[in-house]
Every structure is written in C-alpha cells, then in structure tokens.
Amino acid sequence: MKRYDVLVIGGGIAGVSIGYELAADRTVGLVEMESSLAFHTTGRSAATFLESYGGRVIRLLTTASRAFMEDPPVEFTPPLLSPMPLLWIGAHGAAADVRELHAEVVEFVPDVRLLSPADAAAMSPLVREDWTELAMLEPGASEIDVAAVHAGFTAGLRARGGEIHTSSGVAQLQRTEGGWRAITATGEAFEAPIVINAAGAWCDDVALLAGVEPVGIHPLRRTVFMVSAPDNTDASGLPLVADVRGTFYVKPEGRQYLCSPADETPSLPCDARPEEIDIARAIEHINDATRLDVRHVRSSWAGLRNFVADRTPVVGFDDEAEGFFWFIGQGGYGIQISPALARVGAGLVRDGEIPTDLRARGLRSKHLGRARLAGLTGLQGH
C-alpha cells in the first residue's frame, strides 16, 4: 500500500502540472492508465500559445502563464516559446466577427490590431485578399514546445519527491476513514486524504468509481493533418492563419503546414482517430480561403478536447465528496494555461485561496467551481 498526501489521477499536462506545484510541500503520487504519459490529448496538441484564444477566463489564465513560459524553472529546457504571430481572417460577411473578437481580447492582449486584406496578405502569402474582408493580428502569439513543457513538469514533480506510476489505470476508488483508496486493474493500492481527478476525457468515469456525481464532460474530436508547403518552400517565420468563424486553421511547420478543420465532433473517451470526411471538409475550406492549394495529405491524426458546458475548466473540491478535487475540462487550452491553472489548483487544495496575482486579474474560485454549471445543459458556443 502506497500512501501519499495527494494522489493525482492522470498523467497529461493537467496531472503533471498540479502534481508539480503540490509536490513543493506535500507527498504526491500520480497514476496513469497508459504505459506512457501524455498519450492522449497532451501528446496531440497543435502546440500554440494564443492569448486571443478562448473565453475570458481562458485568456486571463493564458496571459498569466506567459512569464513562466518565457522564464521557466530549472527543470525546464528553454525556450518553451518561439514567435509565431497569429492572423485571424474573416471572409466577406464576417468582418463583424473579427471586430467583436478584437473588442473582447484587447483587455488582456492590448497589442492586437485590425488589418486590411492587403496588409494580411502582405504578412502571409497564403491569404487571399479577395476572400478576406477583415483580419486581426496577434503579434505576440507563439509556438509551444509541448514536449518540453510536459517533460519539465514531470521532471520537477520527480525532483520534488513525487512518484509516477504508469500502466496503473484505476479500477476502484473507495472512501476510507482517512480519505481515499485507489486500486488499479493490476491490484496495486494507493491511499491519500486528497485525490485529484485530472483524468481528461475519462474524468466522469473516475467520478463514478468514487460515487461522485459526474461533472458532464464533453470529449470532442479534433482532426489534424500535414501537407507540403507549395513548391517545397520554407514556411518558417510565417504566421498561423485561422478563420474567425472556426472552419480551419493552418500552421507553418518548416516545409510543411499543419492543417485542421477546427472540428468538434462529439466522441466517447477513446484513442481518437481522424475521419476522411473531416479532412476533406477542411481541404475545401482551406483551398477556398488560402493559396495553399492542398492536393495531398502527408499524415493525419486526431485528439480529444474535453469541455464542460461553459467551456471553462472545473477546478476545486467537490461539494459532496470530501477530499475529491476536480482538475478537468481544459479543452484545447491545457498546455498554454498550465502554469497559471496549476498554481490556482494548488492554492485551492492548500488553503482554498487563488494566488494573489490571479485574484488581481479578476479570477475567483466561483469562475472555476462546479456549482456554476447548475442548470446548464449541453455545450455552449464554439
């Protein structure tokens, strides 16, 4: 029987980041059902740091994570960020959407600015002026070294004495007199007064094992594929291009482009696989809006983005199950918000308080607690 102060379930970016923070002053054990960490969502990220992406709470957490990303602790191998500006482009009829996005994000990202179609095309040879009515530039957007971020949190967790157990899927989760006992499918047993549910798409399954009411997770499949750059040109230094209405994005990667239909296909928790129809739809949109002229797909994959109804993470102790802590629902933002969200989670575990700098930005526990979801049904927005 292994005993810890805190047992974390899930070895993606959520689990290793909060484990790292809590291991500074507590004994931490982490269990992961796969044979390797970051097998599902984390390992399939499009690897971007976009401060204009997501709702207000996500933008707050992203901007609060920048300082960590730019000057990380010693366990991390810098640089974690590499410059890659973002161009949001709007087709004719979508200029109002671009202006609305600009008005929403300028609070946290004051250097965003609107661009004419000609200016957008001057920044990226992919942009078709005749398709574009208005664009917005986020000059400080970046590419993230996802592997380095996850590896840094993992190394830091271990350096602080944390123990990681792979191939340890939880089969039973029981209340004990002193907290919780987790028993894996192979018979390993772990005990802790606090269990942190960081199980991503499987978080409701973990809750059911514990006799806790599920939070209502929505796993959504996101498809990604690689295509060659036109004429084998080097796309390095070009901006990421995304449709403001969410039909595609195109990210330069050397002599290739990473493309996506930005799809959100409901899925069961699984090892996600791409569907040809989603790729075909993306190619149609991309070829209409850009000069990429996609004809051949070099490779493709898919991952799950996991949301609750309002698309904001759930972080905090469950009101009905003592010692059961939710740390889920990071959606497609988990990497870029991980430094700030892990500090928030650790603060709520320790003393119920959000760190001072994040409170100063306006973040409150009510924005993250599951009580806010009462009465919400389905998935809100896009």
C-alpha angles and dihedrals in degrees: 000000000000115000127198139165089239131020115200119200112206133041102215123106092287095055099043094044097053089039089055093051095047094045088070089082107003139057108255132193122187125198124196125186095213126072090244134035124252092022098144128030100355094051092051100050122136085230104231136142106210119170092188092056124104133001128318097278091049092050090049092052093044095052089045089055096055097086091054092048092050096045108021128181121271094268090068126079109226146251095056092167130049121187115262114154118214125229115198106197128194126203122225105295093029100081090104089057091053092049091048091052091049092051091050099048103038090083091069100019105043095172095065112114140183119249134198118237090256093053091047091051090049089057095047128024088209095069117098109214092203091056096045124078099173138354138194126213124211100191096185097056114124146188115249126218093226095183091053093049093050092042091050093054090045093050091045092050091053093044088056091053099265118149124218123203117192126190084035107124111176112244098171132026114186137178114242133186090263101035130287139350120201120195120192129216088258093053100257113146129209130181132196137152088232127043119190116209104213094147099129113205089007095054095108090050088055090049092052090051087055094046090247123139109257117248094222106254120196112204108201124192117232118194125213131181138174127231132179120259113251112275088358090283121166109255094190113132095024121120128255108255121211134174110240089221092057103246096126149342131205122203122191115232111176108284091352139062125224108219134188138176086220085234125178106198114172111243143172115246103281149125092287122225129192122252121221092225091059091050092048091050092051093049090053093052094043094050091049095049103034143035093242092108095200112207105152134035115216098192140342141196141165139217139187124254109199122211139168119218098284096038094240123117121261110230124168147060117305111252093223103038117057114225095010109124125192119216103163147107100066090147113187093337102068099111098045095046096039099103095051097036092050090054089049092050093047091049092052091048094049103043109344092258131124113226114271097244092054092046087053088057090055102261116146132180090245089066090062106029119104093238089080089067094064109126096011115124129186125357119310124223126329 
